[in-house]
């Protein structure tokens, strides 16, 4: 028998989940908490196998609560339960010790699948959350592929330009000839598709190169 704690400030959520699992013989609701403090008090004396945790609670951020629970309880499987489907929140939630992530509009089959996956020490993400993670990955990979590759010297000169140094100032600081500095600056402008130094610096900031 697997025991479940539901942490959510909306009673309808708990009631809905109870309805979903009422005919599942190996699952039972051990408790329902409407606030983070209620949940922490409950966990002082109870040890549920599965914790369904809403990220939006009235007294504490669910991400923080997840981290607190995980520090005290290494065994419980924590599944995020929320209506928010943002890649950043999903990844942060998992980083804070969660084992899975479900959206509140889940179907019964998806809830049971999530419970089954996490009880077997696997990470579970709802289909929608998984799609968001993939989109974030592809966006990041595309951005990395499009980011210009600079040499060490070009990075040094770009940083000095960003800090307000002129060509002669850079030449003096790096012990280079002014001609060499200008050659590097022109190469930078070509790589970043810029026509002026201010435009060069703007593009560099957009690419987070400075």
LOLODREN-684298 format. One record per residue (C-alpha): chain; residue in three letters; x, y, z; residue number from 1. Coordinates in steps of 0.25 Angstrom, whole numbers, plus 5000, padded with zeros to 4 digits. Layout:
<rs>
R  unit  code     x     y     z  pos
R     A   ALA     X     Y     Z  NUM
...
</rs>
This chain:
<rs>
R  unit  code     x     y     z  pos
R     A   UNK  5000  5000  5000    1
R     A   UNK  5005  5014  4996    2
R     A   UNK  5001  5026  5005    3
R     A   UNK  4999  5039  4998    4
R     A   UNK  5000  5053  5004    5
R     A   UNK  4993  5064  4996    6
R     A   UNK  4998  5078  4998    7
R     A   UNK  4989  5088  4991    8
R     A   UNK  4981  5100  4996    9
R     A   UNK  4969  5097  4987   10
R     A   UNK  4960  5086  4993   11
R     A   UNK  4955  5082  4979   12
R     A   UNK  4969  5077  4975   13
R     A   UNK  4970  5068  4987   14
R     A   UNK  4956  5063  4984   15
R     A   UNK  4958  5061  4970   16
R     A   UNK  4971  5052  4972   17
R     A   UNK  4963  5044  4983   18
R     A   UNK  4953  5041  4972   19
R     A   UNK  4964  5037  4962   20
R     A   UNK  4970  5027  4972   21
R     A   UNK  4958  5022  4980   22
R     A   UNK  4958  5009  4972   23
R     A   UNK  4973  5006  4972   24
R     A   UNK  4975  4996  4983   25
R     A   UNK  4989  4999  4986   26
R     A   UNK  4988  5015  4988   27
R     A   UNK  4982  5022  4999   28
R     A   UNK  4981  5037  5003   29
R     A   UNK  4988  5039  5016   30
R     A   UNK  4986  5054  5018   31
R     A   UNK  4983  5067  5011   32
R     A   UNK  4990  5080  5015   33
R     A   UNK  4985  5094  5010   34
R     A   UNK  4998  5101  5014   35
R     A   UNK  5013  5098  5015   36
R     A   UNK  5013  5099  5030   37
R     A   UNK  5001  5089  5031   38
R     A   UNK  5009  5080  5022   39
R     A   UNK  5022  5081  5030   40
R     A   UNK  5014  5079  5043   41
R     A   UNK  5008  5066  5037   42
R     A   UNK  5022  5061  5032   43
R     A   UNK  5027  5062  5047   44
R     A   UNK  5018  5050  5050   45
R     A   UNK  5015  5043  5037   46
R     A   UNK  5023  5038  5026   47
R     A   UNK  5016  5037  5013   48
R     A   UNK  5021  5030  5001   49
R     A   UNK  5017  5040  4991   50
R     A   UNK  5015  5055  4992   51
R     A   UNK  5007  5063  4982   52
R     A   UNK  5012  5077  4984   53
R     A   UNK  5005  5089  4978   54
R     A   UNK  5016  5100  4975   55
R     A   UNK  5007  5112  4978   56
R     A   UNK  5004  5111  4993   57
R     A   UNK  4998  5123  5001   58
R     A   UNK  5010  5123  5012   59
R     A   UNK  5022  5118  5004   60
R     A   UNK  5027  5116  4990   61
R     A   UNK  5025  5101  4987   62
R     A   UNK  5039  5101  4981   63
R     A   UNK  5045  5105  4995   64
R     A   UNK  5036  5095  5002   65
R     A   UNK  5040  5084  4992   66
R     A   UNK  5055  5086  4997   67
R     A   UNK  5051  5086  5011   68
R     A   UNK  5044  5073  5010   69
R     A   UNK  5055  5067  5003   70
R     A   UNK  5065  5071  5013   71
R     A   UNK  5057  5064  5024   72
R     A   UNK  5052  5052  5016   73
R     A   UNK  5060  5045  5006   74
R     A   UNK  5051  5034  5003   75
R     A   UNK  5037  5041  4999   76
R     A   UNK  5035  5043  4985   77
R     A   UNK  5031  5057  4982   78
R     A   UNK  5022  5060  4970   79
R     A   UNK  5020  5075  4966   80
R     A   UNK  5005  5078  4964   81
R     A   UNK  5002  5091  4957   82
R     A   UNK  4995  5098  4946   83
R     A   UNK  5009  5105  4942   84
R     A   UNK  5016  5099  4930   85
R     A   UNK  5029  5107  4929   86
R     A   UNK  5042  5100  4926   87
R     A   UNK  5050  5108  4936   88
R     A   UNK  5040  5104  4948   89
R     A   UNK  5040  5090  4944   90
R     A   UNK  5056  5089  4944   91
R     A   UNK  5057  5097  4957   92
R     A   UNK  5046  5088  4963   93
R     A   UNK  5054  5075  4960   94
R     A   UNK  5067  5082  4964   95
R     A   UNK  5061  5084  4978   96
R     A   UNK  5058  5069  4979   97
R     A   UNK  5045  5066  4972   98
R     A   UNK  5043  5053  4965   99
R     A   UNK  5033  5057  4955  100
R     A   UNK  5024  5068  4950  101
R     A   UNK  5009  5068  4947  102
R     A   UNK  4999  5078  4942  103
R     A   UNK  4986  5079  4949  104
R     A   UNK  4978  5076  4936  105
R     A   UNK  4984  5062  4936  106
R     A   UNK  4976  5050  4933  107
R     A   UNK  4975  5039  4943  108
R     A   UNK  4984  5030  4934  109
R     A   UNK  4995  5040  4935  110
R     A   UNK  4994  5042  4950  111
R     A   UNK  4995  5027  4952  112
R     A   UNK  5007  5026  4942  113
R     A   UNK  5014  5037  4949  114
R     A   UNK  5012  5030  4963  115
R     A   UNK  5017  5017  4957  116
R     A   UNK  5029  5023  4950  117
R     A   UNK  5034  5031  4963  118
R     A   UNK  5032  5019  4972  119
R     A   UNK  5042  5011  4963  120
R     A   UNK  5052  5022  4964  121
R     A   UNK  5050  5029  4951  122
R     A   UNK  5047  5043  4947  123
R     A   UNK  5033  5046  4942  124
R     A   UNK  5029  5058  4934  125
R     A   UNK  5016  5061  4928  126
R     A   UNK  5015  5061  4913  127
R     A   UNK  5013  5076  4913  128
R     A   UNK  5025  5079  4923  129
R     A   UNK  5034  5070  4915  130
R     A   UNK  5031  5077  4902  131
R     A   UNK  5034  5090  4909  132
R     A   UNK  5048  5084  4913  133
R     A   UNK  5051  5080  4899  134
R     A   UNK  5047  5094  4894  135
R     A   UNK  5056  5100  4904  136
R     A   UNK  5068  5091  4900  137
R     A   UNK  5066  5093  4885  138
R     A   UNK  5066  5108  4887  139
R     A   UNK  5078  5108  4895  140
R     A   UNK  5085  5099  4885  141
R     A   UNK  5081  5108  4874  142
R     A   UNK  5086  5120  4882  143
R     A   UNK  5100  5113  4885  144
R     A   UNK  5101  5110  4870  145
R     A   UNK  5099  5124  4866  146
R     A   UNK  5108  5130  4876  147
R     A   UNK  5121  5135  4869  148
R     A   UNK  5134  5129  4874  149
R     A   UNK  5144  5139  4878  150
R     A   UNK  5159  5137  4881  151
R     A   UNK  5165  5140  4894  152
R     A   UNK  5171  5153  4889  153
R     A   UNK  5158  5157  4883  154
R     A   UNK  5151  5154  4896  155
R     A   UNK  5161  5163  4903  156
R     A   UNK  5159  5174  4894  157
R     A   UNK  5144  5173  4894  158
R     A   UNK  5144  5174  4909  159
R     A   UNK  5153  5186  4909  160
R     A   UNK  5144  5193  4898  161
R     A   UNK  5132  5190  4907  162
R     A   UNK  5140  5197  4919  163
R     A   UNK  5142  5210  4911  164
R     A   UNK  5156  5208  4906  165
R     A   UNK  5160  5214  4892  166
R     A   UNK  5169  5208  4882  167
R     A   UNK  5182  5214  4887  168
R     A   UNK  5178  5211  4902  169
R     A   UNK  5176  5196  4898  170
R     A   UNK  5189  5196  4891  171
R     A   UNK  5196  5202  4903  172
R     A   UNK  5189  5192  4913  173
R     A   UNK  5192  5180  4905  174
R     A   UNK  5206  5184  4900  175
R     A   UNK  5201  5183  4885  176
R     A   UNK  5203  5192  4873  177
R     A   UNK  5191  5201  4870  178
R     A   UNK  5190  5194  4856  179
R     A   UNK  5189  5180  4863  180
R     A   UNK  5178  5185  4872  181
R     A   UNK  5170  5191  4860  182
R     A   UNK  5172  5178  4852  183
R     A   UNK  5165  5170  4864  184
R     A   UNK  5154  5181  4865  185
R     A   UNK  5151  5180  4850  186
R     A   UNK  5151  5164  4852  187
R     A   UNK  5141  5166  4863  188
R     A   UNK  5132  5175  4855  189
R     A   UNK  5132  5165  4844  190
R     A   UNK  5129  5153  4853  191
R     A   UNK  5118  5161  4860  192
R     A   UNK  5112  5167  4847  193
R     A   UNK  5114  5182  4853  194
R     A   UNK  5118  5194  4846  195
R     A   UNK  5122  5203  4857  196
R     A   UNK  5128  5201  4871  197
R     A   UNK  5115  5204  4878  198
R     A   UNK  5107  5194  4870  199
R     A   UNK  5118  5184  4872  200
R     A   UNK  5116  5186  4887  201
R     A   UNK  5101  5185  4886  202
R     A   UNK  5102  5172  4878  203
R     A   UNK  5112  5167  4888  204
R     A   UNK  5103  5169  4900  205
R     A   UNK  5092  5162  4892  206
R     A   UNK  5100  5150  4891  207
R     A   UNK  5105  5152  4906  208
R     A   UNK  5119  5153  4901  209
R     A   UNK  5121  5164  4911  210
</rs>
